[in-house]
Amino acid sequence: MTTWSTFADEAPHIATLFTKRHQATGNLCMLGTLRSDGFPRISPVEPRFFEKHLVISGMPGTTKFRDLARDPRFCLHTATVDTHVSEGDAKLFGTVVDLPDKDLHVRFAQALFDDTGFDIRGQDFDHFYVADLTSASTVELIDNKLGITIWKPGEGERVVYK
């Protein structure tokens, strides 16, 4: 499994840009999943970095989480408002893994409360999805050229210019 921390070690440029864009939008990203009829679904989500994981969290029972329960593949894109991508954008691809570790859930709920005041402490999690990353990319202007940085596990980062 390629956790966030493993990914960040292998793809520091993409991880840094993703983190920067994630923070700039108040943690908002767009999550792509597959609906039961095979069509794509795009949903807003606020993923969180916790311990070594990127947690795909949100309200239980929503359609995006039913999608992930049926087909764990996803794309996570930083919210972009600049058509010139002057500050770049990033996409992560992978599958979610449901971690049933109750102690992890307790620590996550406490950290969420400490960071945001949102209180889910003491609640049972029907799922706890973390990202198992399979590829990632960024798009940004580098020396007045469109630079696309690409990562796959074990291959490091490479830049393609358009």
Salt bridges, closest charged atoms under 4 A:
ASP37 OD2 - ARG35 NH2 2.52
GLU51 OE2 - ARG107 NE 2.60
ASP67 OD2 - ARG41 NE 2.57
ASP67 OD1 - ARG70 NH2 2.91
ASP71 OD2 - ARG73 NH2 2.70
GLU87 OE1 - ARG21 NH1 3.15
ASP89 OD2 - HIS77 NE2 2.99
ASP115 OD2 - ARG48 NH2 2.83
ASP119 OD1 - ARG121 NE 2.79
ASP126 OD1 - HIS127 ND1 2.88
GLU140 OE2 - HIS13 NE2 2.47
